[in-house]
Amino acid sequence: MAQVKEGLYYSESHEYVRVEGEYGFVGITDYAQHALGNVVYVDMPEVDDEVTAGEEFGAVESVKAASDLISPVSGTVVEVNEALDDQPELINQEPWENWIIKVEMSDKAELDALMDAEAYKAFCEK
């Protein structure tokens, strides 16, 4: 069973957001990395790019498939996880620590549309 962390927000497309103040750290869930298999490439936006909740901001490629990344929140990208350029497999090893983008969120009310850990667990079991 994939691990689900308490205190994060989850989307139906299997991205998570860890909120710290006005910032959201966006990555893919343990469930998603298990489904993808060995991650070989992460396509990320540039710093200062705008992302919109529900819209694509990049992609994750694995030996099995490529999967679009859908932003769970809107805002401005203030940082990308550059370690993933050289070591995309970090997502497989520790998806919770290896977020993909850090976003200055423009509307924290968008978090209300996301699932908490319990709801996400139930969603994944369907």
Backbone as XML, in Angstrom:
<?xml version="1.0"?>
<chain id="A" units="angstrom">
  <residue number="1" name="MET">
    <atom name="N" x="0.854" y="-1.199" z="0.000"/>
    <atom name="CA" x="0.000" y="0.000" z="0.000"/>
    <atom name="C" x="0.891" y="1.252" z="0.000"/>
  </residue>
  <residue number="2" name="ALA">
    <atom name="N" x="0.564" y="2.180" z="-0.856"/>
    <atom name="CA" x="1.316" y="3.433" z="-0.939"/>
    <atom name="C" x="1.139" y="4.237" z="0.343"/>
  </residue>
  <residue number="3" name="GLN">
    <atom name="N" x="2.178" y="4.952" z="0.676"/>
    <atom name="CA" x="2.180" y="5.777" z="1.872"/>
    <atom name="C" x="1.444" y="7.090" z="1.605"/>
  </residue>
  <residue number="4" name="VAL">
    <atom name="N" x="0.638" y="7.536" z="2.572"/>
    <atom name="CA" x="-0.047" y="8.827" z="2.489"/>
    <atom name="C" x="0.336" y="9.617" z="3.731"/>
  </residue>
  <residue number="5" name="LYS">
    <atom name="N" x="0.825" y="10.836" z="3.533"/>
    <atom name="CA" x="1.274" y="11.661" z="4.666"/>
    <atom name="C" x="0.161" y="12.579" z="5.132"/>
  </residue>
  <residue number="6" name="GLU">
    <atom name="N" x="0.024" y="12.670" z="6.455"/>
    <atom name="CA" x="-0.925" y="13.604" z="7.058"/>
    <atom name="C" x="-0.419" y="15.036" z="6.868"/>
  </residue>
  <residue number="7" name="GLY">
    <atom name="N" x="-1.347" y="15.984" z="6.853"/>
    <atom name="CA" x="-0.975" y="17.391" z="6.834"/>
    <atom name="C" x="-0.676" y="17.959" z="5.455"/>
  </residue>
  <residue number="8" name="LEU">
    <atom name="N" x="-0.853" y="17.132" z="4.411"/>
    <atom name="CA" x="-0.657" y="17.608" z="3.042"/>
    <atom name="C" x="-2.017" y="17.687" z="2.356"/>
  </residue>
  <residue number="9" name="TYR">
    <atom name="N" x="-2.033" y="18.366" z="1.231"/>
    <atom name="CA" x="-3.231" y="18.438" z="0.403"/>
    <atom name="C" x="-2.971" y="17.616" z="-0.859"/>
  </residue>
  <residue number="10" name="TYR">
    <atom name="N" x="-4.022" y="16.911" z="-1.337"/>
    <atom name="CA" x="-3.870" y="15.979" z="-2.453"/>
    <atom name="C" x="-4.864" y="16.277" z="-3.563"/>
  </residue>
  <residue number="11" name="SER">
    <atom name="N" x="-4.413" y="16.066" z="-4.813"/>
    <atom name="CA" x="-5.295" y="16.224" z="-5.969"/>
    <atom name="C" x="-5.658" y="14.853" z="-6.526"/>
  </residue>
  <residue number="12" name="GLU">
    <atom name="N" x="-6.715" y="14.820" z="-7.338"/>
    <atom name="CA" x="-7.134" y="13.563" z="-7.965"/>
    <atom name="C" x="-6.121" y="13.080" z="-8.993"/>
  </residue>
  <residue number="13" name="SER">
    <atom name="N" x="-5.245" y="13.979" z="-9.460"/>
    <atom name="CA" x="-4.210" y="13.581" z="-10.429"/>
    <atom name="C" x="-2.913" y="13.164" z="-9.719"/>
  </residue>
  <residue number="14" name="HIS">
    <atom name="N" x="-2.997" y="12.975" z="-8.396"/>
    <atom name="CA" x="-1.927" y="12.411" z="-7.574"/>
    <atom name="C" x="-0.727" y="13.341" z="-7.369"/>
  </residue>
  <residue number="15" name="GLU">
    <atom name="N" x="-0.994" y="14.656" z="-7.324"/>
    <atom name="CA" x="0.019" y="15.599" z="-6.853"/>
    <atom name="C" x="-0.325" y="15.957" z="-5.412"/>
  </residue>
  <residue number="16" name="TYR">
    <atom name="N" x="0.701" y="16.344" z="-4.670"/>
    <atom name="CA" x="0.470" y="16.830" z="-3.310"/>
    <atom name="C" x="0.980" y="18.263" z="-3.203"/>
  </residue>
  <residue number="17" name="VAL">
    <atom name="N" x="0.475" y="18.956" z="-2.173"/>
    <atom name="CA" x="0.989" y="20.284" z="-1.817"/>
    <atom name="C" x="1.304" y="20.265" z="-0.334"/>
  </residue>
  <residue number="18" name="ARG">
    <atom name="N" x="2.538" y="20.635" z="0.000"/>
    <atom name="CA" x="2.920" y="20.859" z="1.399"/>
    <atom name="C" x="2.973" y="22.371" z="1.567"/>
  </residue>
  <residue number="19" name="VAL">
    <atom name="N" x="2.155" y="22.897" z="2.463"/>
    <atom name="CA" x="2.047" y="24.343" z="2.634"/>
    <atom name="C" x="2.972" y="24.815" z="3.753"/>
  </residue>
  <residue number="20" name="GLU">
    <atom name="N" x="3.768" y="25.831" z="3.430"/>
    <atom name="CA" x="4.604" y="26.515" z="4.422"/>
    <atom name="C" x="4.413" y="28.010" z="4.205"/>
  </residue>
  <residue number="21" name="GLY">
    <atom name="N" x="3.589" y="28.616" z="5.052"/>
    <atom name="CA" x="3.289" y="30.044" z="4.909"/>
    <atom name="C" x="2.550" y="30.301" z="3.610"/>
  </residue>
  <residue number="22" name="GLU">
    <atom name="N" x="3.097" y="31.190" z="2.782"/>
    <atom name="CA" x="2.472" y="31.531" z="1.496"/>
    <atom name="C" x="2.933" y="30.597" z="0.380"/>
  </residue>
  <residue number="23" name="TYR">
    <atom name="N" x="3.776" y="29.645" z="0.710"/>
    <atom name="CA" x="4.374" y="28.779" z="-0.308"/>
    <atom name="C" x="3.777" y="27.383" z="-0.291"/>
  </residue>
  <residue number="24" name="GLY">
    <atom name="N" x="3.679" y="26.823" z="-1.484"/>
    <atom name="CA" x="3.249" y="25.441" z="-1.632"/>
    <atom name="C" x="4.339" y="24.656" z="-2.342"/>
  </residue>
  <residue number="25" name="PHE">
    <atom name="N" x="4.757" y="23.549" z="-1.748"/>
    <atom name="CA" x="5.737" y="22.653" z="-2.367"/>
    <atom name="C" x="4.938" y="21.547" z="-3.049"/>
  </residue>
  <residue number="26" name="VAL">
    <atom name="N" x="5.056" y="21.458" z="-4.377"/>
    <atom name="CA" x="4.247" y="20.534" z="-5.165"/>
    <atom name="C" x="5.109" y="19.372" z="-5.645"/>
  </residue>
  <residue number="27" name="GLY">
    <atom name="N" x="4.611" y="18.162" z="-5.438"/>
    <atom name="CA" x="5.298" y="16.971" z="-5.916"/>
    <atom name="C" x="4.282" y="15.912" z="-6.277"/>
  </residue>
  <residue number="28" name="ILE">
    <atom name="N" x="4.779" y="14.720" z="-6.629"/>
    <atom name="CA" x="3.857" y="13.617" z="-6.888"/>
    <atom name="C" x="3.848" y="12.681" z="-5.684"/>
  </residue>
  <residue number="29" name="THR">
    <atom name="N" x="2.731" y="12.024" z="-5.500"/>
    <atom name="CA" x="2.544" y="11.173" z="-4.329"/>
    <atom name="C" x="3.274" y="9.842" z="-4.469"/>
  </residue>
  <residue number="30" name="ASP">
    <atom name="N" x="3.372" y="9.158" z="-3.363"/>
    <atom name="CA" x="3.955" y="7.822" z="-3.333"/>
    <atom name="C" x="3.159" y="6.892" z="-4.254"/>
  </residue>
  <residue number="31" name="TYR">
    <atom name="N" x="1.841" y="7.030" z="-4.235"/>
    <atom name="CA" x="0.977" y="6.238" z="-5.113"/>
    <atom name="C" x="1.368" y="6.459" z="-6.579"/>
  </residue>
  <residue number="32" name="ALA">
    <atom name="N" x="1.564" y="7.728" z="-6.952"/>
    <atom name="CA" x="1.902" y="8.065" z="-8.343"/>
    <atom name="C" x="3.264" y="7.507" z="-8.740"/>
  </residue>
  <residue number="33" name="GLN">
    <atom name="N" x="4.260" y="7.655" z="-7.870"/>
    <atom name="CA" x="5.591" y="7.166" z="-8.253"/>
    <atom name="C" x="5.606" y="5.647" z="-8.362"/>
  </residue>
  <residue number="34" name="HIS">
    <atom name="N" x="4.798" y="4.947" z="-7.513"/>
    <atom name="CA" x="4.686" y="3.486" z="-7.636"/>
    <atom name="C" x="4.057" y="3.112" z="-8.975"/>
  </residue>
  <residue number="35" name="ALA">
    <atom name="N" x="3.002" y="3.845" z="-9.358"/>
    <atom name="CA" x="2.296" y="3.556" z="-10.609"/>
    <atom name="C" x="3.197" y="3.810" z="-11.822"/>
  </residue>
  <residue number="36" name="LEU">
    <atom name="N" x="4.016" y="4.847" z="-11.752"/>
    <atom name="CA" x="4.884" y="5.195" z="-12.873"/>
    <atom name="C" x="6.059" y="4.230" z="-13.032"/>
  </residue>
  <residue number="37" name="GLY">
    <atom name="N" x="6.589" y="3.762" z="-11.920"/>
    <atom name="CA" x="7.813" y="2.965" z="-11.979"/>
    <atom name="C" x="9.026" y="3.888" z="-11.947"/>
  </residue>
  <residue number="38" name="ASN">
    <atom name="N" x="10.159" y="3.413" z="-12.461"/>
    <atom name="CA" x="11.408" y="4.173" z="-12.353"/>
    <atom name="C" x="11.348" y="5.478" z="-13.145"/>
  </residue>
  <residue number="39" name="VAL">
    <atom name="N" x="11.418" y="6.597" z="-12.425"/>
    <atom name="CA" x="11.376" y="7.916" z="-13.053"/>
    <atom name="C" x="12.741" y="8.202" z="-13.688"/>
  </residue>
  <residue number="40" name="VAL">
    <atom name="N" x="12.716" y="8.600" z="-14.970"/>
    <atom name="CA" x="13.963" y="8.852" z="-15.701"/>
    <atom name="C" x="14.127" y="10.320" z="-16.110"/>
  </residue>
  <residue number="41" name="TYR">
    <atom name="N" x="13.053" y="11.103" z="-16.029"/>
    <atom name="CA" x="13.142" y="12.510" z="-16.427"/>
    <atom name="C" x="11.980" y="13.290" z="-15.830"/>
  </residue>
  <residue number="42" name="VAL">
    <atom name="N" x="12.263" y="14.521" z="-15.388"/>
    <atom name="CA" x="11.207" y="15.405" z="-14.892"/>
    <atom name="C" x="11.289" y="16.711" z="-15.677"/>
  </residue>
  <residue number="43" name="ASP">
    <atom name="N" x="10.205" y="17.046" z="-16.372"/>
    <atom name="CA" x="10.102" y="18.296" z="-17.120"/>
    <atom name="C" x="9.460" y="19.327" z="-16.204"/>
  </residue>
  <residue number="44" name="MET">
    <atom name="N" x="10.215" y="20.377" z="-15.876"/>
    <atom name="CA" x="9.744" y="21.376" z="-14.918"/>
    <atom name="C" x="9.660" y="22.749" z="-15.576"/>
  </residue>
  <residue number="45" name="PRO">
    <atom name="N" x="8.789" y="23.612" z="-15.040"/>
    <atom name="CA" x="8.724" y="24.980" z="-15.554"/>
    <atom name="C" x="9.951" y="25.780" z="-15.110"/>
  </residue>
  <residue number="46" name="GLU">
    <atom name="N" x="10.012" y="27.022" z="-15.537"/>
    <atom name="CA" x="11.096" y="27.929" z="-15.143"/>
    <atom name="C" x="10.657" y="28.734" z="-13.930"/>
  </residue>
  <residue number="47" name="VAL">
    <atom name="N" x="11.628" y="29.224" z="-13.160"/>
    <atom name="CA" x="11.337" y="30.162" z="-12.078"/>
    <atom name="C" x="10.662" y="31.386" z="-12.693"/>
  </residue>
  <residue number="48" name="ASP">
    <atom name="N" x="9.679" y="31.933" z="-12.003"/>
    <atom name="CA" x="8.854" y="33.079" z="-12.419"/>
    <atom name="C" x="7.727" y="32.693" z="-13.370"/>
  </residue>
  <residue number="49" name="ASP">
    <atom name="N" x="7.644" y="31.417" z="-13.803"/>
    <atom name="CA" x="6.485" y="30.981" z="-14.587"/>
    <atom name="C" x="5.254" y="30.991" z="-13.687"/>
  </residue>
  <residue number="50" name="GLU">
    <atom name="N" x="4.107" y="31.230" z="-14.305"/>
    <atom name="CA" x="2.837" y="31.158" z="-13.582"/>
    <atom name="C" x="2.259" y="29.756" z="-13.771"/>
  </residue>
  <residue number="51" name="VAL">
    <atom name="N" x="1.716" y="29.194" z="-12.701"/>
    <atom name="CA" x="0.989" y="27.926" z="-12.804"/>
    <atom name="C" x="-0.454" y="28.175" z="-12.364"/>
  </residue>
  <residue number="52" name="THR">
    <atom name="N" x="-1.362" y="27.385" z="-12.922"/>
    <atom name="CA" x="-2.788" y="27.548" z="-12.640"/>
    <atom name="C" x="-3.344" y="26.221" z="-12.145"/>
  </residue>
  <residue number="53" name="ALA">
    <atom name="N" x="-4.117" y="26.290" z="-11.072"/>
    <atom name="CA" x="-4.727" y="25.075" z="-10.520"/>
    <atom name="C" x="-5.510" y="24.352" z="-11.604"/>
  </residue>
  <residue number="54" name="GLY">
    <atom name="N" x="-5.270" y="23.039" z="-11.708"/>
    <atom name="CA" x="-5.985" y="22.227" z="-12.672"/>
    <atom name="C" x="-5.353" y="22.192" z="-14.051"/>
  </residue>
  <residue number="55" name="GLU">
    <atom name="N" x="-4.240" y="22.928" z="-14.237"/>
    <atom name="CA" x="-3.586" y="22.953" z="-15.540"/>
    <atom name="C" x="-2.190" y="22.354" z="-15.468"/>
  </residue>
  <residue number="56" name="GLU">
    <atom name="N" x="-1.725" y="21.873" z="-16.619"/>
    <atom name="CA" x="-0.436" y="21.197" z="-16.717"/>
    <atom name="C" x="0.721" y="22.179" z="-16.472"/>
  </residue>
  <residue number="57" name="PHE">
    <atom name="N" x="1.743" y="21.721" z="-15.741"/>
    <atom name="CA" x="2.941" y="22.553" z="-15.555"/>
    <atom name="C" x="4.226" y="21.827" z="-15.925"/>
  </residue>
  <residue number="58" name="GLY">
    <atom name="N" x="4.131" y="20.572" z="-16.301"/>
    <atom name="CA" x="5.316" y="19.795" z="-16.645"/>
    <atom name="C" x="4.928" y="18.346" z="-16.835"/>
  </residue>
  <residue number="59" name="ALA">
    <atom name="N" x="5.935" y="17.473" z="-16.780"/>
    <atom name="CA" x="5.675" y="16.044" z="-16.960"/>
    <atom name="C" x="6.739" y="15.228" z="-16.239"/>
  </residue>
  <residue number="60" name="VAL">
    <atom name="N" x="6.361" y="14.007" z="-15.907"/>
    <atom name="CA" x="7.288" y="13.038" z="-15.336"/>
    <atom name="C" x="7.344" y="11.868" z="-16.305"/>
  </residue>
  <residue number="61" name="GLU">
    <atom name="N" x="8.566" y="11.476" z="-16.675"/>
    <atom name="CA" x="8.721" y="10.332" z="-17.572"/>
    <atom name="C" x="9.367" y="9.187" z="-16.807"/>
  </residue>
  <residue number="62" name="SER">
    <atom name="N" x="8.814" y="8.000" z="-17.024"/>
    <atom name="CA" x="9.379" y="6.803" z="-16.403"/>
    <atom name="C" x="9.679" y="5.798" z="-17.502"/>
  </residue>
  <residue number="63" name="VAL">
    <atom name="N" x="10.231" y="4.667" z="-17.113"/>
    <atom name="CA" x="10.494" y="3.629" z="-18.098"/>
    <atom name="C" x="9.183" y="3.092" z="-18.681"/>
  </residue>
  <residue number="64" name="LYS">
    <atom name="N" x="8.077" y="3.241" z="-17.944"/>
    <atom name="CA" x="6.783" y="2.738" z="-18.388"/>
    <atom name="C" x="5.998" y="3.753" z="-19.216"/>
  </residue>
  <residue number="65" name="ALA">
    <atom name="N" x="6.008" y="5.027" z="-18.794"/>
    <atom name="CA" x="5.090" y="5.998" z="-19.378"/>
    <atom name="C" x="5.523" y="7.418" z="-19.048"/>
  </residue>
  <residue number="66" name="ALA">
    <atom name="N" x="4.882" y="8.351" z="-19.743"/>
    <atom name="CA" x="5.034" y="9.773" z="-19.396"/>
    <atom name="C" x="3.696" y="10.230" z="-18.834"/>
  </residue>
  <residue number="67" name="SER">
    <atom name="N" x="3.758" y="11.094" z="-17.830"/>
    <atom name="CA" x="2.535" y="11.559" z="-17.199"/>
    <atom name="C" x="2.619" y="13.067" z="-16.994"/>
  </residue>
  <residue number="68" name="ASP">
    <atom name="N" x="1.564" y="13.772" z="-17.413"/>
    <atom name="CA" x="1.529" y="15.219" z="-17.206"/>
    <atom name="C" x="1.441" y="15.522" z="-15.719"/>
  </residue>
  <residue number="69" name="LEU">
    <atom name="N" x="2.048" y="16.621" z="-15.331"/>
    <atom name="CA" x="1.930" y="17.130" z="-13.973"/>
    <atom name="C" x="0.871" y="18.229" z="-13.992"/>
  </residue>
  <residue number="70" name="ILE">
    <atom name="N" x="-0.113" y="18.113" z="-13.112"/>
    <atom name="CA" x="-1.208" y="19.066" z="-13.044"/>
    <atom name="C" x="-1.073" y="19.847" z="-11.736"/>
  </residue>
  <residue number="71" name="SER">
    <atom name="N" x="-1.017" y="21.159" z="-11.839"/>
    <atom name="CA" x="-0.816" y="21.962" z="-10.627"/>
    <atom name="C" x="-2.069" y="21.954" z="-9.745"/>
  </residue>
  <residue number="72" name="PRO">
    <atom name="N" x="-1.902" y="21.656" z="-8.458"/>
    <atom name="CA" x="-3.047" y="21.698" z="-7.545"/>
    <atom name="C" x="-3.364" y="23.115" z="-7.066"/>
  </residue>
  <residue number="73" name="VAL">
    <atom name="N" x="-2.438" y="24.056" z="-7.280"/>
    <atom name="CA" x="-2.630" y="25.445" z="-6.837"/>
    <atom name="C" x="-2.168" y="26.407" z="-7.932"/>
  </residue>
  <residue number="74" name="SER">
    <atom name="N" x="-2.630" y="27.650" z="-7.823"/>
    <atom name="CA" x="-2.205" y="28.703" z="-8.745"/>
    <atom name="C" x="-1.174" y="29.590" z="-8.072"/>
  </residue>
  <residue number="75" name="GLY">
    <atom name="N" x="-0.268" y="30.144" z="-8.886"/>
    <atom name="CA" x="0.714" y="31.066" z="-8.331"/>
    <atom name="C" x="1.943" y="31.158" z="-9.212"/>
  </residue>
  <residue number="76" name="THR">
    <atom name="N" x="3.001" y="31.684" z="-8.623"/>
    <atom name="CA" x="4.256" y="31.910" z="-9.324"/>
    <atom name="C" x="5.301" y="30.916" z="-8.838"/>
  </residue>
  <residue number="77" name="VAL">
    <atom name="N" x="5.982" y="30.279" z="-9.771"/>
    <atom name="CA" x="7.057" y="29.353" z="-9.417"/>
    <atom name="C" x="8.240" y="30.174" z="-8.886"/>
  </residue>
  <residue number="78" name="VAL">
    <atom name="N" x="8.631" y="29.915" z="-7.640"/>
    <atom name="CA" x="9.758" y="30.643" z="-7.048"/>
    <atom name="C" x="11.018" y="29.779" z="-6.973"/>
  </residue>
  <residue number="79" name="GLU">
    <atom name="N" x="10.833" y="28.464" z="-7.143"/>
    <atom name="CA" x="11.988" y="27.566" z="-7.111"/>
    <atom name="C" x="11.598" y="26.256" z="-7.786"/>
  </residue>
  <residue number="80" name="VAL">
    <atom name="N" x="12.563" y="25.640" z="-8.462"/>
    <atom name="CA" x="12.379" y="24.273" z="-8.971"/>
    <atom name="C" x="13.423" y="23.407" z="-8.289"/>
  </residue>
  <residue number="81" name="ASN">
    <atom name="N" x="13.106" y="22.140" z="-8.141"/>
    <atom name="CA" x="14.028" y="21.221" z="-7.473"/>
    <atom name="C" x="15.085" y="20.776" z="-8.487"/>
  </residue>
  <residue number="82" name="GLU">
    <atom name="N" x="16.182" y="21.532" z="-8.539"/>
    <atom name="CA" x="17.219" y="21.279" z="-9.538"/>
    <atom name="C" x="17.907" y="19.928" z="-9.363"/>
  </residue>
  <residue number="83" name="ALA">
    <atom name="N" x="17.848" y="19.346" z="-8.171"/>
    <atom name="CA" x="18.444" y="18.019" z="-7.957"/>
    <atom name="C" x="17.818" y="16.984" z="-8.884"/>
  </residue>
  <residue number="84" name="LEU">
    <atom name="N" x="16.554" y="17.208" z="-9.273"/>
    <atom name="CA" x="15.860" y="16.246" z="-10.128"/>
    <atom name="C" x="16.382" y="16.255" z="-11.563"/>
  </residue>
  <residue number="85" name="ASP">
    <atom name="N" x="17.077" y="17.332" z="-11.970"/>
    <atom name="CA" x="17.679" y="17.359" z="-13.305"/>
    <atom name="C" x="18.694" y="16.231" z="-13.460"/>
  </residue>
  <residue number="86" name="ASP">
    <atom name="N" x="19.521" y="16.044" z="-12.450"/>
    <atom name="CA" x="20.565" y="15.025" z="-12.491"/>
    <atom name="C" x="20.137" y="13.697" z="-11.887"/>
  </residue>
  <residue number="87" name="GLN">
    <atom name="N" x="19.171" y="13.745" z="-10.968"/>
    <atom name="CA" x="18.745" y="12.526" z="-10.264"/>
    <atom name="C" x="17.225" y="12.432" z="-10.189"/>
  </residue>
  <residue number="88" name="PRO">
    <atom name="N" x="16.555" y="12.237" z="-11.331"/>
    <atom name="CA" x="15.088" y="12.153" z="-11.298"/>
    <atom name="C" x="14.578" y="10.997" z="-10.439"/>
  </residue>
  <residue number="89" name="GLU">
    <atom name="N" x="15.429" y="9.980" z="-10.251"/>
    <atom name="CA" x="15.028" y="8.811" z="-9.447"/>
    <atom name="C" x="14.810" y="9.156" z="-7.976"/>
  </residue>
  <residue number="90" name="LEU">
    <atom name="N" x="15.220" y="10.345" z="-7.544"/>
    <atom name="CA" x="14.956" y="10.770" z="-6.164"/>
    <atom name="C" x="13.456" y="10.743" z="-5.854"/>
  </residue>
  <residue number="91" name="ILE">
    <atom name="N" x="12.640" y="10.989" z="-6.877"/>
    <atom name="CA" x="11.182" y="10.937" z="-6.689"/>
    <atom name="C" x="10.750" y="9.543" z="-6.272"/>
  </residue>
  <residue number="92" name="ASN">
    <atom name="N" x="11.383" y="8.500" z="-6.831"/>
    <atom name="CA" x="11.043" y="7.132" z="-6.443"/>
    <atom name="C" x="11.519" y="6.826" z="-5.032"/>
  </residue>
  <residue number="93" name="GLN">
    <atom name="N" x="12.683" y="7.357" z="-4.678"/>
    <atom name="CA" x="13.270" y="7.034" z="-3.375"/>
    <atom name="C" x="12.532" y="7.719" z="-2.231"/>
  </residue>
  <residue number="94" name="GLU">
    <atom name="N" x="12.148" y="8.975" z="-2.414"/>
    <atom name="CA" x="11.503" y="9.724" z="-1.338"/>
    <atom name="C" x="10.627" y="10.832" z="-1.932"/>
  </residue>
  <residue number="95" name="PRO">
    <atom name="N" x="9.409" y="10.457" z="-2.392"/>
    <atom name="CA" x="8.564" y="11.448" z="-3.066"/>
    <atom name="C" x="8.179" y="12.629" z="-2.174"/>
  </residue>
  <residue number="96" name="TRP">
    <atom name="N" x="8.101" y="12.403" z="-0.867"/>
    <atom name="CA" x="7.658" y="13.484" z="0.036"/>
    <atom name="C" x="8.745" y="14.540" z="0.217"/>
  </residue>
  <residue number="97" name="GLU">
    <atom name="N" x="10.000" y="14.143" z="0.172"/>
    <atom name="CA" x="11.096" y="15.099" z="0.351"/>
    <atom name="C" x="11.484" y="15.758" z="-0.969"/>
  </residue>
  <residue number="98" name="ASN">
    <atom name="N" x="11.229" y="15.073" z="-2.079"/>
    <atom name="CA" x="11.677" y="15.553" z="-3.383"/>
    <atom name="C" x="10.527" y="16.169" z="-4.169"/>
  </residue>
  <residue number="99" name="TRP">
    <atom name="N" x="10.081" y="17.316" z="-3.674"/>
    <atom name="CA" x="9.064" y="18.109" z="-4.351"/>
    <atom name="C" x="9.623" y="18.552" z="-5.708"/>
  </residue>
  <residue number="100" name="ILE">
    <atom name="N" x="8.739" y="18.987" z="-6.587"/>
    <atom name="CA" x="9.138" y="19.361" z="-7.940"/>
    <atom name="C" x="9.240" y="20.878" z="-8.092"/>
  </residue>
  <residue number="101" name="ILE">
    <atom name="N" x="8.195" y="21.585" z="-7.641"/>
    <atom name="CA" x="8.232" y="23.050" z="-7.705"/>
    <atom name="C" x="7.768" y="23.660" z="-6.385"/>
  </residue>
  <residue number="102" name="LYS">
    <atom name="N" x="8.281" y="24.852" z="-6.108"/>
    <atom name="CA" x="7.843" y="25.661" z="-4.967"/>
    <atom name="C" x="7.102" y="26.853" z="-5.556"/>
  </residue>
  <residue number="103" name="VAL">
    <atom name="N" x="5.842" y="27.021" z="-5.133"/>
    <atom name="CA" x="4.962" y="28.039" z="-5.704"/>
    <atom name="C" x="4.578" y="29.053" z="-4.634"/>
  </residue>
  <residue number="104" name="GLU">
    <atom name="N" x="4.679" y="30.342" z="-4.984"/>
    <atom name="CA" x="4.083" y="31.374" z="-4.137"/>
    <atom name="C" x="2.614" y="31.402" z="-4.520"/>
  </residue>
  <residue number="105" name="MET">
    <atom name="N" x="1.775" y="30.906" z="-3.629"/>
    <atom name="CA" x="0.361" y="30.707" z="-3.953"/>
    <atom name="C" x="-0.386" y="32.032" z="-4.029"/>
  </residue>
  <residue number="106" name="SER">
    <atom name="N" x="-1.214" y="32.169" z="-5.068"/>
    <atom name="CA" x="-1.975" y="33.403" z="-5.239"/>
    <atom name="C" x="-3.329" y="33.344" z="-4.536"/>
  </residue>
  <residue number="107" name="ASP">
    <atom name="N" x="-3.805" y="32.143" z="-4.247"/>
    <atom name="CA" x="-5.129" y="32.009" z="-3.620"/>
    <atom name="C" x="-5.184" y="30.748" z="-2.766"/>
  </residue>
  <residue number="108" name="LYS">
    <atom name="N" x="-4.932" y="30.914" z="-1.469"/>
    <atom name="CA" x="-4.901" y="29.738" z="-0.594"/>
    <atom name="C" x="-6.264" y="29.070" z="-0.456"/>
  </residue>
  <residue number="109" name="ALA">
    <atom name="N" x="-7.343" y="29.766" z="-0.848"/>
    <atom name="CA" x="-8.679" y="29.163" z="-0.799"/>
    <atom name="C" x="-8.770" y="27.965" z="-1.746"/>
  </residue>
  <residue number="110" name="GLU">
    <atom name="N" x="-7.901" y="27.913" z="-2.761"/>
    <atom name="CA" x="-7.891" y="26.767" z="-3.683"/>
    <atom name="C" x="-7.598" y="25.464" z="-2.947"/>
  </residue>
  <residue number="111" name="LEU">
    <atom name="N" x="-6.922" y="25.546" z="-1.820"/>
    <atom name="CA" x="-6.603" y="24.338" z="-1.051"/>
    <atom name="C" x="-7.871" y="23.621" z="-0.604"/>
  </residue>
  <residue number="112" name="ASP">
    <atom name="N" x="-8.969" y="24.378" z="-0.443"/>
    <atom name="CA" x="-10.238" y="23.787" z="0.004"/>
    <atom name="C" x="-10.784" y="22.774" z="-0.994"/>
  </residue>
  <residue number="113" name="ALA">
    <atom name="N" x="-10.373" y="22.872" z="-2.257"/>
    <atom name="CA" x="-10.863" y="21.956" z="-3.291"/>
    <atom name="C" x="-10.064" y="20.642" z="-3.309"/>
  </residue>
  <residue number="114" name="LEU">
    <atom name="N" x="-8.980" y="20.584" z="-2.546"/>
    <atom name="CA" x="-8.121" y="19.395" z="-2.532"/>
    <atom name="C" x="-8.514" y="18.455" z="-1.402"/>
  </residue>
  <residue number="115" name="MET">
    <atom name="N" x="-7.995" y="17.238" z="-1.458"/>
    <atom name="CA" x="-8.307" y="16.229" z="-0.448"/>
    <atom name="C" x="-7.290" y="16.246" z="0.691"/>
  </residue>
  <residue number="116" name="ASP">
    <atom name="N" x="-7.757" y="15.869" z="1.886"/>
    <atom name="CA" x="-6.823" y="15.635" z="2.984"/>
    <atom name="C" x="-6.363" y="14.180" z="2.902"/>
  </residue>
  <residue number="117" name="ALA">
    <atom name="N" x="-5.504" y="13.787" z="3.818"/>
    <atom name="CA" x="-4.910" y="12.444" z="3.761"/>
    <atom name="C" x="-5.970" y="11.347" z="3.787"/>
  </residue>
  <residue number="118" name="GLU">
    <atom name="N" x="-6.966" y="11.477" z="4.644"/>
    <atom name="CA" x="-8.005" y="10.440" z="4.749"/>
    <atom name="C" x="-8.787" y="10.314" z="3.447"/>
  </residue>
  <residue number="119" name="ALA">
    <atom name="N" x="-9.185" y="11.446" z="2.875"/>
    <atom name="CA" x="-9.953" y="11.428" z="1.628"/>
    <atom name="C" x="-9.100" y="10.866" z="0.493"/>
  </residue>
  <residue number="120" name="TYR">
    <atom name="N" x="-7.814" y="11.206" z="0.471"/>
    <atom name="CA" x="-6.935" y="10.710" z="-0.594"/>
    <atom name="C" x="-6.740" y="9.198" z="-0.472"/>
  </residue>
  <residue number="121" name="LYS">
    <atom name="N" x="-6.581" y="8.698" z="0.764"/>
    <atom name="CA" x="-6.457" y="7.254" z="0.964"/>
    <atom name="C" x="-7.677" y="6.542" z="0.395"/>
  </residue>
  <residue number="122" name="ALA">
    <atom name="N" x="-8.853" y="7.060" z="0.716"/>
    <atom name="CA" x="-10.107" y="6.459" z="0.228"/>
    <atom name="C" x="-10.154" y="6.532" z="-1.298"/>
  </residue>
  <residue number="123" name="PHE">
    <atom name="N" x="-9.729" y="7.646" z="-1.872"/>
    <atom name="CA" x="-9.715" y="7.836" z="-3.328"/>
    <atom name="C" x="-8.823" y="6.782" z="-3.994"/>
  </residue>
  <residue number="124" name="CYS">
    <atom name="N" x="-7.657" y="6.541" z="-3.418"/>
    <atom name="CA" x="-6.700" y="5.591" z="-3.992"/>
    <atom name="C" x="-7.181" y="4.148" z="-3.886"/>
  </residue>
  <residue number="125" name="GLU">
    <atom name="N" x="-8.009" y="3.869" z="-2.901"/>
    <atom name="CA" x="-8.511" y="2.506" z="-2.697"/>
    <atom name="C" x="-9.620" y="2.146" z="-3.670"/>
  </residue>
  <residue number="126" name="LYS">
    <atom name="N" x="-10.208" y="3.150" z="-4.329"/>
    <atom name="CA" x="-11.295" y="2.897" z="-5.281"/>
    <atom name="C" x="-10.798" y="2.180" z="-6.509"/>
  </residue>
</chain>
